[in-house]
Amino acid sequence: MGALTTALIAIAGVILGWITIEMACKPCLEKGREAIDQNLNLDYDPDEQHNIRTPLNPNPPQESDSSTPIKIV
C-alpha cells in the first residue's frame, strides 16, 4: 500500500510540475510550437507571409539625386 501511495504522489507531482512549466513559459512555448508546425508543414511557403527578417524600411531613399549639393571638406 505504501508503494502505491508513493507512486500516486510522484505522478501528481510530475503532473503539477508540467502544468506549472506550461503556465510560466506559455508565450515562449507557443512560439516554439508554431515554428515547429511551420517546419513540418509541407504546404508552408515563407515567401507568402510576413517574414521577421525583412527590413523595416523596404524602399530606402535613392541617393542618386544630382541636384543636391555635396559639401567637400
Rosetta blueprint (number, residue, H / E / L):
1 M L
2 G H
3 A H
4 L H
5 T H
6 T H
7 A H
8 L H
9 I H
10 A H
11 I H
12 A H
13 G H
14 V H
15 I H
16 L H
17 G H
18 W H
19 I H
20 T H
21 I H
22 E H
23 M H
24 A H
25 C L
26 K H
27 P H
28 C H
29 L H
30 E H
31 K H
32 G H
33 R H
34 E H
35 A H
36 I H
37 D H
38 Q H
39 N H
40 L H
41 N L
42 L L
43 D L
44 Y L
45 D L
46 P L
47 D L
48 E L
49 Q L
50 H L
51 N L
52 I L
53 R L
54 T L
55 P L
56 L L
57 N L
58 P L
59 N L
60 P L
61 P L
62 Q L
63 E L
64 S L
65 D L
66 S L
67 S L
68 T L
69 P L
70 I L
71 K L
72 I L
73 V L
